[in-house]
Each structure stands twice: as C-alpha cells, then as structure tokens.
C-alpha cells in the first residue's frame, strides 16, 4: 500500500516534507539513514518520492518523532504549536 497525501492545494510531495523535517532536525543523510535503518543512497530516493510505502512511512515517522521528542524536547513537533 502506498501513502499519498492530498491537500486543498493538491498532492503533497511526501519525500520533500521528510527532507525538510530531517533538515530541521539537523541530521545529515547518513545520520537519517542510520536512524531508519537503510543505506545512505536510499535516502535520496526517499526525498524524491512523491508517495511512500506505508510501512516505510510509518518507520520514518516513528524515528523522526522519537528523535524530536527524546533528543530535542525543546523543538516543536508541528508548526502550529
């Protein structure tokens, strides 16, 4: 199953959103790859993907939230906070 995110403005590029969040966390591509247990070269493929397999997205989301909450407690999870 693939995850496609639709908004009022159209389809959201999920890979670009992940890349943006990784940058906000100050992670390198190598660090992010280690966090989600994949090879560094696959990170660029994730960033280019408009859609993602739901299991892969779940693993990425969990690890980004874990990193944000436990390692950067002062960082906001969502822009509206």
Buried (B, 14 or more C-beta within 10 A) or exposed (E): EEBEEEEEEEEBBBBEEBBEBBEBBEBEBEBBBBBBEBEEEEBEEBBEBEBBEEEBBEBBBEBBEEBBEEEEEEEEEEEEE
